[in-house]
């Protein structure tokens, strides 16, 4: 039997990535108020004299909040993984655009340029007799975008795909042709870094293969 594992995210791409790696997590979506969680973290960071909260720390704050809310608010008794992603370009964050006009404007900014996709990961070990660990880290990957024409941008946005994903793009679906190259972990751009997840599981005393579904095991 695999070790119980919960994904605290509604991202289909994260779920598909984990399933392709042999893991079938239970999905429990957190109800975290992301704006409030970030505002609180930023205030605490400034009050401690550490200055502004960095983008790679911001995604970690949200990943931790999601994992902890699910671990504390549900009878999980499992390893709980929370994730969050943000795209950084020129010192600014481009999150989920939410509407077509914003998505078009984002792509007009992104085309032909390079950004950094930050994906925070946080695990809470909520298992009875488990390690009790709560650990996290961020994977940051450089992404070079194609120089799209206005027609290409409008056609892509019209599919609806860019509206509800960080940075208004995917690399594993319709947005794939518009990503020229990646420097770093491909899976982190999709939504969950499998190598980083392996390291975080190790900090909980768990090997990645212990999450594999029974049909994968030899």
RAZI-V296736 format. One record per pair of residues at least 4 apart in sequence whose C-alpha atoms are under 6 Angstrom apart, sorted by the first residue. I is the first residue (numbers start at 1). J is the second residue. D is the distance in Angstrom with one decimal. If there is no record, write none. Layout:
i: [I I]
j: [J J]
d: [D D]
This chain:
i: [2 2 2 2 3 4 5 5 5 6 6 6 6 7 7 7 8 8 8 8 8 9 10 14 14 18 19 19 22 22 23 23 23 30 30 42 45 46 46 56 59 59 59 60 63 63 63 63 63 63 64 66 67 67 67 68 69 70 77 77 78 78 79 79 79 80 80 81 81 82 82 83 83 84 84 85 85 85 86 86 86 86 87 87 87 87 87 88 88 88 88 89 94 95 95 96 96 96 96 96 97 97 97 98 98 99 107 111 111 111 111 112 112 112 113 113 114 114 115 115 116 116 116 117 117 118 118 119 119 120 120 121 121 121 122 122 123 123 124 124 125 125 131 133 141 141 142 142 143 144 144 145 145 145 146 146 146 148 154 157 162 162 163 169 170 171 171 172 187 187 188 188 198 201 202 202]
j: [210 211 212 213 211 78 25 78 79 25 26 27 80 25 27 81 28 29 67 81 82 29 29 191 192 23 23 24 212 213 211 212 213 66 70 53 50 50 51 118 84 85 120 120 82 83 84 120 121 122 122 82 80 81 82 72 73 74 126 127 126 127 124 125 126 123 124 122 123 121 122 120 121 119 120 118 119 166 95 117 118 166 93 94 116 117 167 92 93 115 116 115 167 166 167 164 165 166 167 168 102 103 163 163 164 163 111 145 146 147 148 145 146 147 144 145 143 144 142 143 141 142 143 140 141 139 140 138 139 137 138 136 137 138 135 136 134 135 133 134 132 133 204 204 183 184 182 183 182 180 181 178 179 180 178 179 180 152 158 162 168 169 168 175 175 175 176 176 192 193 192 193 208 206 206 207]
d: [5.6 4.8 5.8 5.9 5.3 4.8 5.1 5.3 4.8 5.1 4.7 5.7 4.7 5.9 4.9 5.0 5.1 5.0 5.9 5.7 4.9 5.1 5.7 5.2 5.7 5.2 4.8 5.4 4.9 5.9 5.7 4.9 5.7 5.6 5.8 5.6 5.6 5.6 4.9 5.7 5.3 5.9 4.7 4.4 4.6 4.4 5.2 5.6 5.6 5.4 5.1 5.2 5.8 5.6 4.4 5.8 5.6 5.7 4.9 4.3 5.0 4.7 5.8 4.6 5.7 5.4 5.2 5.6 4.6 5.8 5.2 5.3 4.7 5.5 5.2 5.4 4.2 6.0 5.6 5.8 5.3 5.5 5.6 5.2 5.7 4.4 5.0 5.5 4.6 5.5 5.1 4.8 5.1 4.7 5.0 5.2 5.1 4.6 5.9 6.0 5.4 5.2 5.3 4.7 5.7 5.8 5.7 5.5 5.6 4.6 5.7 5.2 4.9 3.9 5.9 5.6 5.6 4.4 5.8 5.3 5.4 4.4 5.9 5.6 5.2 5.9 4.4 5.5 5.3 6.0 4.3 5.4 5.5 6.0 5.7 4.1 5.6 5.4 6.0 4.4 5.0 5.3 5.7 5.8 5.9 4.8 5.7 5.0 4.7 5.5 5.3 6.0 4.6 5.4 5.1 5.6 5.4 5.8 6.0 6.0 4.2 5.1 5.9 5.6 4.8 5.4 4.2 5.6 5.7 4.9 4.7 4.1 5.6 5.1 5.1 5.9]
